[in-house]
Amino acid sequence: MAHTDTVNVDPAKWTFPPFSATVDDGYVYGRGAVDDKDNLAAGLMVMLELKRQGIKLDRDVIFLAESGEEGATEFGIEFMINEHFDKIESEFCLAEGGSVARVNREVQYAGIQSVEKIPYQINLTATGVAGHGSVPLQTNPVVRLAKAMAAVADWPSPIRLNETTAAYFERLAGISPPDAAARYLAVLDPATQAEADEYFREFEPRHASMLRSSLSPNIIDAGYRINVIPSEAKGYVDFRALPDEDIDAFLDQVREVINDPAVEVALGPRNTRPRGEARLNTPAFSAIEAGITKHYGVVTLPTMSTGATDMAYLRNKGIECYGIGPAIDREDAALGFGAHSDQERILISELNRFVRFNWDIVLQIAAEQ
């Protein structure tokens, strides 16, 4: 499965026309190069070669090119599930969500996404008494909201590992320098988690997010004139929940952290995703690991994505879904060459290797043995 849609572009910020697929110095530049036309091209090539080579299969191989992943799932994966699920029902699915990490052109490890956090929005509404700005009030809702947002940001919500994240940190420790390995192993023990988490929160925020349901206060909407104390102030928090999170209980915890009856805490509208986690002891995951060993020669790390993909909808229907991806230089994102950037690109040599990787996985799972 791959999505055909992309995020929008500002052509003025691109060196090459964003939809030209310009080739320069071994790279293909263009919007969607790594999100998600890499998976789209690889999946299509596998289907073409299965036909061209007359490969005999002992199960169906389905190629789904769908739209709407970037924000209109009702026209993409939700439509396919609601209206045409019989056409895509399957045991396993490969899609975006993983990647093979390169540093200084050397492959380090492969991350395979088997579960993802669920996006929600929390709305904070602080209320107080309106008044003249020349007379500060302790009931000022802007101040109440600021304190609430700060409390949410500073709160280390409870740590909870699942099958995927436990395997991730255990395997990551095996390929890391001693100091880092000790921290990754410490996360696996409740008695030593807190110290490792404190380090992660400052220096490795992505790992801190993988340990818990996370909160990021991102928007404040308050006030309309400099000389007016408003009667209301609103804040919006990006809430990424673990797949097994009790949402109502978590919101109660947020209310306790804020500890201010003048601040209302409620879920806001958001295009969220259903729950689901793929198992790691399946023929598909074994085939992926074998493919990584053959083509990349590195360890496979099961990963939980902090972002969202369309695989969540299929997992919710009982399909074991795994996120894969080509080898990408980890420096690319910071340099402006990654997904959603203004110079999005992919190495042609790595796209070719990714096609061969996909091919071997499909043959191992679906070809007659």
Secondary structure, DSSP 8 states (H G I E B T S, - for coil): -EE-------GGG-SS-TTS-EEETTEEESTTTTTTHHHHHHHHHHHHHHHHTT--BSS-----EE--TTT-GGGTHHHHHHHHHHHH--SEEEESS-EEEEETTEEEEEEEEEEE-EEEEEEEEEE---EETTS--TT-HHHHHHHHHHHHHH--------HHHHHHHHHHHHTS-HHHHHHHHHTTSTTTHHHHHHHHHHH-HHHHHHTS-EEEEEEEEE-S-TTEE-SEEEEEEEEEE-TT--HHHHHHHHHHHH--TTEEEEEE--------B--SSSHHHHHHHHHHHHHT-S-EEEEEESS--THHHHHHTT-EEEE---EEETHHHHHT-STTSTT-EEEHHHHHHHHHHHHHHHHHHHB--
